[in-house]
Amino acid sequence: MLCASDEGKLSLAKMYREREHLIKLEHDDPYRYGFEPPCWHDLDSLWTEDCRHILLNGGNRSSKTEYAAKRLIQIMLERPDRRVWALHTTDKSSIQMQQSVVWKYVPPELKKIKKSRITNVGYSQKNGFADGTFIFPNGSQCFFMHYSQGREVIEGGDVDFIWPDELVPYDWIKTLKYRLITRKGKLLLTFTPIQGYSQVVREFVNGCVFDKTLPAPLLPEEKSIPGVPKGEMPYIATSTGGGRIMWFHTSFNPYNPYDELVKVLEGKSTEEIKIRAYGWADKLEGNQFPRFNAHNILPPNKIPVEGTNYMVIDPAGSRNWFMLWLRVDKKGNRFFYREWPGTDVGEWAYPSDKKDGKAGPGQFSESGRGLDAYKSLIRELEDKEEISERYIDPRAGATQAVGREGGTSLIDLMAEGSDPMWLTPAAGIRLEQGISILNDWLSYKVDEPVSSINQPSMFVSSECENLIWSLKEWTGLDGEKGACKDPIDCARYLAVMDPCFEDSLTYAAVGGGSY
């Protein structure tokens, strides 16, 4: 008969055997038995029909690569004939940083499977996957690529999941998104911002809304990120472009010796702690509209149908004119609901080493129109909608130009012919005053929830992508030559003219609007 002490020993021995068994299962088959920290499931919940693009920032060894690799394998096994891409900086970094982790999560029975007409899963530690690809028995295939190959490698094909890791070039992002459209695929960018506030980070993070923040023990007194409480760092956010952002803090990974990272970071700068422990990179130069974010961007069907409409023109010589349309509702809210050129014509500006970007194809594509052609374009875009007032850059509008019967101003020329278009020069006040008015429209209490009584009065249709990009990026540091300044100029011309809602009584008092 066993005594109590013997039973305790047997129970302890059984517990150790079970523990060792679970450790072995996790080692041999991490795909099925590997531990998943809670942050992984929080990220899983962000994928929706409306959210197919996620930027996953992370501190050093915060498990972001492990998450992406395992989810890549899961996507391949969920359904047959899936196509997934994994991209890294070079071929060697792909083998070392991505392919080795993907191989870790291939189920053990597939690691030993024989090659067939479809199946091909060959891997070596030295060379990675044979020919940079592998195919499961269900026909799902993964391709490994790298940025040093040149962008032409991603120009074709429909894909279910794309995982660019680390320093993906900005100009690759848009092309990658097009590869996902047909299959309604997902784009997951994983990134440790060791080189600071990159163009890709800026595209997602600038103007984002922080949905959730978490305590940051290494920065107990920090309060330098607008919208984030003191002593906390971002966890989940919504991007102005409709995607989501998440930050994996290094402390989330139970397999990482976090105490060693704490020792290494002791005495380091706040900026380095943010990057290494929390995956956050500070923006070095602020834009002129710090409160413009995802709250200000609405889908077209959320723009009120009723209201008073205004439009503005910023002529640009041999380049395209930039034009904006604004609607004011009964409550005095302002909605930018149309722009030209839109991104269907071309992006007005791109990110670059310059503070305010570089000129994009939207500034030159389809350029060279005459005045009559511009009037026809405007009428076509408006489709007989009523415009209360039309404004124009006061300097360009008053500049003398050669008309049909001699020199005259651009304003006069637009009023000529069988289809006259009446333009009013916007008030020629200082740039700073227009910027202040726009910021006043954007103002609300950022530390309180957005509601009907705490919200901005300025909104932008999601279709106005060039205006949105400019509001996020324009710093003014490139002066008159700033590539994204023209959309800002149009917005401020409208702002200084104090557009308001006009009902029938107002029209009767002022004698009607212009067309």
C-alpha positions, 0 to 999 in steps of 0.5 A: 500500500502506497503512503501519501509521500509515495503518491505525491512522488508518483503524481509529480513524476506523471506531471513531469512526463506529461510536461516532457511529452508536451515539450517534445510535441511542441519541438517536433510539430510546432504547427499543431502544438506550438504556443501562440501568445494572446497578441497573435489572436488579437491580430487574427481578429483584425482581418475582416472583409474591410481590412485586408492590409496590416502592418505588423511592427514589432520590437526585437524578437517579439514573435512577428516573424513566427506569427507570419510564417505560421499563418502562411502555412495555415493559409496554404493548408486551409484550401487547395490551390492557394498562392502565397508570396514571402519577400525579403531584402536579398536571397540570403536574408530570405533563406536565413530570416524567412525560409528557415522559420517557414520550414519550422512550421511545415507539418512533420508529415509533409517534411518527409513527403515524397516528390510527385507530379504536384508535391514538391517540398525540398529544403536544406539549411544551407540553400533554403527551399529548392528553387525558392518555392515549395508545393503541398499535395493540395496544390497550394504553392509558396514563392520566395522573392527578394527586393534585389530582384527588381519590381518586375518579379511581382508584376503578374499573378493573383495571390492569396497572401503576401508577406513582405518582411522588413525593408520593403520598398515603398513603390512595391506596396501598391503593386503588391496590393493589386496582386491580391484583388482577384482573390481578395487576398491579405497583405501582412507587412512585418517590420522592426523600424530600426532605420526609423520612420520609413516611407512604408511606416509613414504610409500606414501610421501617419494620421492613424487612430489608436484603438488600443494602447498598453502600459510601457514599463520601460517608458513610465513617464513617456508622453510624446505620442499624440493620442497615447496616454502617458506611460503607454505605447501603441498596440492597435490602430486604424490607418487612414488608408483603411488597413490596420496597424499592430505593435508586438511588444518584445515582452509578449514573447515568453521564449525571448530573454526579455530581461537581457533586452532590458539590460541592453537598453539601460541608459539608451535613448527614448527613441531606441527603447521605443524601436527595440522594445515596442516597435515604434519609430518617432516621426522626425518632422511633423506635418501641418495637420496633426489631427487629420486621421482616419476619423476624417475619412468617410466612404462616398456613401457617407457623404451627405447628398444634401448641402451647398456645393463649392469648388476651387481651381489651382491652375498650374501652367503646363501641368494639370490643374488641381481641383476640389469640390466641397459640400457644406451640410445644414450643421455646418460640417464640411465634406471634400467630396471630389478631386481632380485629378484622382488616382485613376489619372495618377498619384499627385505626389509620391514619398521621397527624400524630399520633405513634401514628396516628389511629383507623381504622374497625376501632375502630368498625365493627360495634361495640355488641356485648353480652357474649353476642355477644362470647362467640359471636364468640369461639367462632366464631373459635376453632371448638372449638380448645383455649385454655389461658388467657384474659386480660383488661386488669386494670383493665377486667376488674375495673371494676364493671358492671351485671349481670343481678342488680346491679353486678359486674365484667366478669370475673364477667359473662363467667362467667355464663350457659349458656356461661361464659367464664373470664377471668384479669386480666393482671398489672398491672405497669408498661407498660415491663416488658411492652414489655421482655419483648416486645423480649426475645422479638424479640431476636437478633443483627442483624449475623449471619444469621438461623438456627435458633440466631440468631432471635427467639422471637416471630412474627406471622401475616401475617393479623394486619395490625393488630398488625403495623402497631402493632408497626411504628408505636407510639412511646408518645408519644401516651400512653393516647390512642395510636390503635394502643396497644390491640394493643400492650396485648394483646400485653404482657398476654400477655407478662407472663403468661409463656405457655409450652408445656404438654403432657399432663403439665403439664395433669395437674399443674395441673388442666387449662386454662380454656375 
